[in-house]
């Protein structure tokens, strides 16, 4: 996997610069925001620097599974209808099944729109689907929805980002407040830094999306 950095006045411009320079699609690169400076009101001057992780070997094609029961059939049909209602063309397949969950993979040309900023659209689709499944069935299996391997790429990116942020905290001795994350993403960060002897992580905020603050253990906490 190769790594390059690009800059722009905002995140979108930085991503566009990366896409043009590399000659790739947005779905082919793994993006990590490493610096964000906001400009002064009316004067601009903002800057965003991103780190791009490129899969050099590409992705292996996924094999899909046949739905084996009514729960799986209804999950596939529900997600297919939901995507159709929002104006996208897509094919929904069962990617894997485990004891307490099944994974659905969505093939579409609009994967960027389906994922949304930092995966929030994809996460919303998953939440809605699980709520609907809970109301229609007594089955306790959870439905995980993915497209273009976004979740695995996001997990890897979050772990790298957490480790990079922790290293910054070690160098400066100052705490670092990360972006708002859902519960699963926060668990990834807490786990990634859980064995560190010199930094600790604490979730802050209310609601589903909370932020993680990374502390240097020997520094005095300021609230």
ZIQUIUR-V966517 format. One record per backbone hydrogen bond with DSSP energy under -0.5 kcal/mol. CO is the residue of the C=O (numbers start at 1). NH is the residue of the N-H. E is the energy in kcal/mol with one decimal. If there is no record, write none. Layout:
BEGIN
co nh e
CO NH E
CO NH E
END
This chain:
BEGIN
co nh e
2 54 -2.9
4 52 -3.9
6 50 -2.9
8 48 -3.0
10 14 -2.2
11 15 -2.4
12 16 -2.6
13 17 -2.4
14 18 -1.8
15 19 -2.6
16 20 -2.4
17 21 -2.1
18 22 -2.4
19 23 -1.8
19 24 -1.0
25 28 -1.5
26 29 -1.2
28 55 -0.8
29 31 -0.6
30 53 -3.3
32 34 -0.6
32 51 -3.4
35 49 -2.8
37 47 -3.0
40 43 -1.5
40 44 -1.3
44 40 -1.2
47 37 -3.6
48 8 -1.7
49 34 -2.3
49 35 -1.7
50 6 -2.2
51 32 -2.1
51 53 -0.5
52 4 -2.0
52 54 -0.6
53 30 -2.7
53 55 -0.5
54 2 -1.5
54 56 -1.0
65 94 -0.8
69 73 -2.2
70 74 -2.8
71 75 -2.1
72 76 -2.2
73 77 -2.5
74 78 -2.8
75 79 -2.1
76 80 -2.2
77 81 -2.5
78 82 -2.4
79 83 -2.4
80 84 -1.9
81 85 -2.0
82 86 -1.0
83 88 -2.0
84 87 -1.4
88 90 -0.5
89 109 -0.5
91 107 -3.0
93 95 -0.7
93 105 -2.8
94 65 -2.8
96 103 -2.9
100 142 -2.7
101 98 -3.5
102 144 -2.8
103 95 -2.8
103 96 -1.2
104 146 -2.4
105 93 -2.6
105 107 -0.5
106 108 -0.6
107 91 -2.2
108 111 -0.6
110 114 -2.3
111 115 -2.5
112 116 -2.3
115 121 -1.0
115 122 -1.7
116 119 -1.8
117 120 -1.8
119 123 -2.3
120 124 -2.2
121 125 -2.2
122 126 -1.9
123 127 -2.4
124 128 -2.6
125 129 -2.1
126 130 -2.2
127 131 -2.2
128 132 -2.4
129 133 -2.4
130 134 -2.1
131 135 -1.6
132 136 -1.7
133 137 -1.7
142 102 -2.4
142 144 -0.6
143 145 -0.5
144 104 -3.5
146 106 -2.4
147 150 -2.0
149 153 -2.1
150 154 -3.2
151 155 -2.5
152 156 -2.1
153 157 -2.4
154 158 -2.7
155 159 -2.2
156 160 -2.2
157 161 -2.7
158 162 -2.9
159 163 -2.3
160 164 -2.3
161 165 -2.7
162 166 -2.4
163 167 -1.8
164 168 -1.8
165 169 -2.1
166 170 -2.1
167 171 -2.1
168 172 -2.4
169 173 -2.7
176 178 -0.6
176 214 -2.9
179 212 -0.5
181 210 -2.1
182 186 -2.3
183 187 -2.1
184 188 -1.7
185 189 -1.9
186 190 -2.8
187 191 -2.6
188 192 -2.6
189 193 -1.8
191 194 -0.7
193 196 -1.4
198 217 -2.6
200 215 -2.9
202 213 -2.9
204 211 -2.4
208 210 -0.7
210 181 -3.2
211 204 -3.4
212 178 -3.2
213 202 -1.9
213 215 -0.5
214 176 -1.9
215 200 -1.9
215 217 -0.6
216 219 -2.0
END
